[in-house]
Amino acid sequence: MVDGMTSLRSTGFVDPGWDHGIPQDEKKKKVKCIHCGKIVSGGIYRLKQHLARISGEVTYCKKAPEDVYLQMKENLEGCRFVKRQRQSEDEEHASLDFHSNDDDEEEEPIDYKSKGKQVVDNKNMVMSLAPLRSLGYVDPGWEHGVAQDERKKKVKCNYCEKIVSGGINRFKQHLARIPGEVASCKKAPEDVYLRMKENMKWHRTGRRNRQPEVKEVSSFYMHSDSEYGEDIQEGNFVIGRNKGLLVPGDSSLSKDVRKRFRGRSPGIGPERQLKRSRLDYASQCTPKQVKPKTGSNKVSRKEVVSAICKFFYHAAIPSNVASSPYFHKMLDLVGQYGQELMTPSSQVISGPFLLDEIGTFKEYLAEYRASWAITGCTVMADSWKDSEDRTLINFLVSCPRGVYFVSSIDATDIVEDAASLFKLLDEVVEEMGEENVVQVITENSTSYKSAGKMLEEKRRKLFWTPCAAYSIDRMLEDFMKIRWVAECIDKGKKVTKFIYNRAWLLNLMKRDFTDGRELLKPGFTRFSTSFATLQSLLIHRIGLKRMFQSNKWLSSRFAKSEEGNEVEKIVLNSTFWKKVLYVIKSVDPMLQVLQRVDTDEGLPMSSIYHDMYRAKLEIKAVHGDDMRKFGPFWDAIDDHGSSLFHHPFYVAAYFLNPSYRYRPDFLAHPEVMRGVNECIVRLEPDNGRRIAASMQISDFVTGKADFGTELAISTRVQLDPGII
């Protein structure tokens, strides 16, 4: 056995007391108890006395559970046992003797600097590793720089002679040309740059999995979690640290070592093991068979949920992934399999199982595409801008079975070119099969509209359709240009900008006047956000008035500023709030339509024509049928909604929806019937089938034949129009 043993702290041991306390300072001298909230001075040892109710130095914790009290009491008894054991160096060496006989064997000297390890004679057992620095490790960065002060905080570069402050790590960033904290070295050779870059990757990804340089040498390590067994020893093996190695060892000696290690580890009772650091556990442990847990050792639901959440946090997985049906199925199957499950390695995940899943997905896509011949499909061009202000277009295909991603392209240079957009759309239609595509949906901008018309001229069996959400957002943009609407929005922006640019005022508002709620409220689209925030201001108007009349505001320096006086007058002006209410009432019908269109389910195409027309009537009613007042809103709707209102698809879908067709308020406009006829002609190439479809229209309108059966009548409202 080696003469010197590194401290448990250097091996990644985490004191169990930290499960019940939170450090309050950098040196961790003050710790807050999570049970009673008391801040204990004196570090983690004093906190454990607080939890174990040991009198004399710190007050008791009256809220800690009984199992915590017993655990901490047992932990502190283990610490005292350590102190007694360390009184005799002879006893310590004797208890750590691993030789099979009493004769002393001469050991050959070991070059610790080259190996960075401590090794026993028989190579069946290796103790914990000392830090590299204590074993004579020299950072490779010092080959390229010279320390300029005693503490080595300033380093002079051998190549460009720049003096870098911040120590050897910052100096290596200088050589590795890592931006952000220090200027790059432009004179360092390429091999030096590559070596330092690789070295910095090692630092940034955590401790390297230190593999033994000799196959017989492995790092001895005892796991803390009961997943790895209640004892350090498993059969005739001792669990190793690297790659979960099992090191052969004598059972009696292993038992003695186990007993001795428990004596040396503060806070370890007879039933507990040494803890690994969280980083080591996450980066170094490998799947091992789990011992079944029964009785009092069964983990709680809180522990399980906590472990799942930590996986999400540390792997940076979005929380909405927890809603995936595959995630729930995974947990169900793991629970059914039991505790003997061994976690698959990264090689297994990225190997055969990935290939199997790709094969399954290809089969699903083949079935998916085959359904288009029956139901048809819709090609969607979704345009958006990224953080670099590039215009990207995502091409997707939608059908009753779901949405299928086709491709994504950078269209920054061609988004205003109708001919180029037409070529892109035409290529996607060709790939999906013209006979399968019913419509192509894009924005309603000038270039897209021209490209859509060109596509309809070439492909005579499909429609170009404007996006409803985009068209409504353009209507809202024109609403904001109406003089008295723009005035309200501008004043609302002044109020929110003034409050949100002053942290003191923002905190005062949320703490005392809005119950922690925000004024800024995101909308479904770009221009709906302004109206959503204006509506939020209207909701919180009473709290805002109280704030600008409070003593805290009146005595603040902001109240004496010119901008503060202006904002105060806006908030306390009752006429302003009357106008805001008028704006919200005028715009709300269109916002309601947008909300239904832009949800995950989406407003059915058969409802858009009806909802848009009703929204126009509601806006007209708000203004008392005064053409001067509602006229500007109707003009904006007609400018952007004419192609939406009168599109053959939208009006035909409205006509063929029985939940609307048989209502007394059905809109029997001439354009509706024209749209139905145009859809029949364009979508059905066979003339005989066109005639048959036209002949059925009269039966549908009057509710005769199959449309007049008891079943058809009873399901007019309940069933989706696509099913009837």
Summary of the structure (lengths in Angstrom):
residues: 724
radius of gyration: 36.8
end to end distance: 82.4
largest distance: 111.4
contacts: 1990
relative contact order: 0.04
helix: 53%
strand: 10%
